[in-house]
Amino acid sequence: MDYSTYLKEYPDKDGRFGKFGGAYLPPQLVPAMQEINDAYLTICQSSQFINELRRIRREFQGRPTPIYHCERLSRKLGKAQIYLKREDLNHTGAHKLNHCMGEGLLAKFMGKKRIIAETGAGQHGVALATAAAFFGLDCTIYMGEVDVAKQAPNVARMKVLGTKVVSVSRGQKTLKEAVDAAFEDYMENYKDTIYCIGSAVGPHPFPMMVRDFQMVVGYEARTQFTEMMGHLPDVVTACVGGGSNSIGMFLPFVADSAVEIVGVEPLGRGTDVGDHAASMTYGSEGVMHGFDSIMLKDSKGEPAPVYSIASGLDYPSVGPEHAFLNALGRVKYETASDKEAVDAFFKLSRYEGIIPALESSHALAYAMRRAKEMDHGSILVNLSGRGDKDLDYVIEKYGYGDDFKDFD
Ligand SMILES: *Cc1c(COP(=O)(O)O)cnc(C)c1O
C-alpha cells in the first residue's frame, strides 16, 4: 500500500474506509447529511474558512501546543526517551476543542443557528458549549440524569457558557438515552441545527470532518519534533476512545513508514465482557450509531456494556478509519488497564509536574511499558488532556499516590 496518496483516497465519496464507515441513516436524515457533506467539501477549500480557523486556533485556543521531553521520567525507565504533545494546554484542557471549533465554524458558514450534542462525562458538552459561546450559536446538550448528578462541575460550566443542558430521565438515564434524545431533537430540527458528534465516529461525513479538524495535532507535532530532534520519532502513540485525538495524531505520520504507530485502548478491570472497552482488541465487525466498524457486541448483537476508569474511553465501538488502519496493519492496537493508567497518572504528576487526564494516562502507560523494552529511540505520546477533572475521583479511590510513586 502506498500511503503517500492515502489522504486523497480515504474516505471514498460514500464515506468508506475500505469496507468500514459509510452512513446508515433514517431516510429523513439522508439529505441533511448530504448537505453537511457538500457544504464541508466546499467550505474547507475556501481561504476565508481556512484563515478564520487558523486565527481561532492561534488566538483563542492557544495553538500550537508545545512538545515536551520527559527527561526525568525517561531516565527512570531506561534509554528510550518519552516526548509529549501537550494537548492538555489547549484551551479548555483537551483536544476536543479542535473539532468543536471546526464544527462551530462550519455551522456558522452554513448559516445554521443552533448546535446540539449528547455528552456522557460532560467533556464534549463543555467543548461544544465553548464553541457555541464563541460563535454566538444556540446550544443544547443532552445528558442522562445520572451523569448530570455525577458531573456537576461540567454541568455548571456549560450553563455559565450559556448552553441549555437537558437532563434525560428515561431508561438507564445515562449516555445511551442522551444519544436517543439528541437524535430525536435533530430529526425535528435539522433545517437550522447541526448535531455535532464528539469523536471520529458516526455517519459520514463526521469521521472525516473530525479527523481533518484534529490533524492539526499531528501536523504540528511532526514539524515540532523534527525541528527539535532532526529526525522523526520511532513510535507515535495515543489513547483510543472513539478515536479523535489518536486519528489526528496518527495520520500526519501515516506515510512515514519507519514510524511505528500504536493506538491504546482501555483494558479496564480485565478481559471479561463489561470490564473493559477495548473494542478493536476484542470486538468484531458490525454497524451501530450510523457507521460500520469494529465493535463490542452482546449475544443479541447489540452494543455490549463497557467500562473504563476513564469515562472518555468507554465507548463500545471505534472510529471506522481505525478499523481500516488496523486491517491494513499500518496501526497496531494495544491495551492498558485501569491500574497501569493510574500508575502513569501519578508518575507523570510526580516526576514531571504534569497531571494528565486518565484517558491520556493510558497512552502514557503504554509508552512507559514500551520505553523499558527499548534500548534507544523515542516515543511521542499525544497527551490528549489535563487531569484536573479526574482528581477528586482518583484521590477518593487511590489517595495521593503513595503506593505508586516508586519504580519497580
Ligand atoms: C474524550 C477524551 C478522549 C477520548 O476521545 P477520542 O475521541 O478517542 O480522542 C481522550 N482524552 C481526553 C482528554 C478526552 O477528553
The ligand as a Tripos MOL2 file, in Angstrom:
@<TRIPOS>MOLECULE
LIG
   15    15     1     0     0
SMALL
NO_CHARGES

@<TRIPOS>ATOM
      1 C1        -12.8820   12.4870   25.2130 C.3       1 LIG1
      2 C2        -11.4550   12.2990   25.5260 C.ar      1 LIG1
      3 C3        -10.7050   11.2430   24.9460 C.ar      1 LIG1
      4 C4        -11.3000   10.1680   24.0850 C.3       1 LIG1
      5 O1        -11.8310   10.5650   22.8790 O.3       1 LIG1
      6 P1        -11.1780   10.2790   21.4670 P.3       1 LIG1
      7 O2        -12.2250   10.6710   20.5140 O.co2     1 LIG1
      8 O3        -10.8360    8.8100   21.3930 O.co2     1 LIG1
      9 O4         -9.9500   11.1000   21.3720 O.co2     1 LIG1
     10 C5         -9.3410   11.1770   25.2220 C.ar      1 LIG1
     11 N1         -8.7420   12.0690   26.0230 N.ar      1 LIG1
     12 C6         -9.4240   13.0930   26.6050 C.ar      1 LIG1
     13 C7         -8.6860   14.0320   27.4790 C.3       1 LIG1
     14 C8        -10.7990   13.2260   26.3740 C.ar      1 LIG1
     15 O5        -11.4670   14.2390   26.9640 O.3       1 LIG1
@<TRIPOS>BOND
     1     1     2 1
     2     2     3 ar
     3     2    14 ar
     4     3     4 1
     5     3    10 ar
     6     4     5 1
     7     5     6 1
     8     6     7 2
     9     6     8 1
    10     6     9 1
    11    10    11 ar
    12    11    12 ar
    13    12    13 1
    14    12    14 ar
    15    14    15 1
@<TRIPOS>SUBSTRUCTURE
     1 LIG1         1 GROUP 0 **** ****
